[in-house]
């Protein structure tokens, strides 16, 4: 059974790093680039504090990877100490991309690339207006488009053959309400992103820059209808973005016997949220002898994996 550590090793090897493990940490080196990763299914505050303290003199990149839920205070601590954090979503995205890259025989964008780049922060700042990959047209002129698939039927068949021996493949267009947001922090700093609210499940997540929107796709698919309206989606997105802002605007200081939360006040509106329209994300739904897979056809991320008896479930395997 593969563990989270095993997957971290695969990720480093996929970018040609030599790997060494010392005192529970993974060290990677490639030419003049060095990186250290602490991987744990469940992350304890004491483990994070030990890692930050032990790596205070390490001059390379530092990463904490965890499949479990991590408190906002811990994420804030990592950010303030210059440590990159990979949660379950980022890790699943990376693993799915690695698997599909073996099929397409090409190297796509990796979490490692973002960490080692001097030009890219852990989360992208607001790009130039012309580079924002959201709907170009006004939301009043056109509000429904489709995220362009990057992984076709043959590539997904190859993946499913190894994972679940797939025999049934269906492409569903899942509606998402998109909201572009900008967080105005202290000292004139800004953070921006795209909050995507799944109109079927009401689940919200942050989408990365770089996806392409098209009017139609040349693949047989079924279109799902939204179960929530734009107003409900806005409420969900606002709550999600509010937590994102709070994680950047508050600093928790531990004095041993007590904790003090400092809140920094921005010079202007703390959050600017703009509705960008309703888009449809193509999702591959795969059934096979060994189980079922749901795959994001744009990013290659395996969204869920349900295996029949005799095999470990996805969450267990990742742990």
SULMO-V758781 format. One record per residue. PSI is psi in whole degrees, -180 to 180 (999 if undefined). Layout:
# SULMO-V758781
psi
PSI
PSI
This chain:
# SULMO-V758781
psi
128
139
172
-39
-43
-41
-36
-38
-44
-42
-44
-43
-33
-17
24
34
140
145
140
140
127
129
38
-3
148
125
130
143
137
112
-116
17
132
150
147
138
132
121
132
137
-42
126
122
148
-39
-38
-42
-45
-40
-43
-46
-43
-45
-31
13
-29
2
125
-11
-166
146
135
137
124
129
139
-21
169
132
131
152
-33
-36
-44
-40
-41
-45
-44
-43
-26
8
26
130
142
128
118
-174
-43
-47
-40
-44
-40
-44
-43
-43
-42
-41
-42
-42
-23
-29
-24
-47
-11
37
154
113
-170
135
155
-37
-42
-40
-37
-43
-11
135
-15
-23
124
174
-40
131
137
174
120
170
150
-42
-11
-6
115
48
-177
126
-41
158
146
-22
-24
-41
122
-5
121
178
136
128
127
143
-11
112
-173
-43
-40
-41
-35
-41
-44
-47
-29
-36
-30
-52
8
58
142
-14
126
122
138
119
141
108
123
138
135
128
138
123
131
153
128
121
109
-174
163
26
6
150
150
138
160
-177
118
123
121
117
119
-3
-44
-13
10
139
141
166
128
144
157
153
-12
155
138
137
166
-31
165
150
47
137
128
164
138
123
146
143
145
-9
160
179
-38
-45
-41
-39
-42
-44
-45
-40
-43
-43
-47
-34
-39
-37
-44
-43
-37
-27
-26
-11
140
128
122
126
120
23
-67
-14
165
140
129
121
129
123
132
128
163
-17
-171
127
-34
132
119
131
127
131
-5
176
123
158
123
119
126
128
124
116
132
143
175
-32
-4
-151
149
147
121
133
116
-11
-50
-21
2
133
108
-44
156
115
112
145
174
143
-13
156
146
162
-47
-36
-43
-38
-25
999
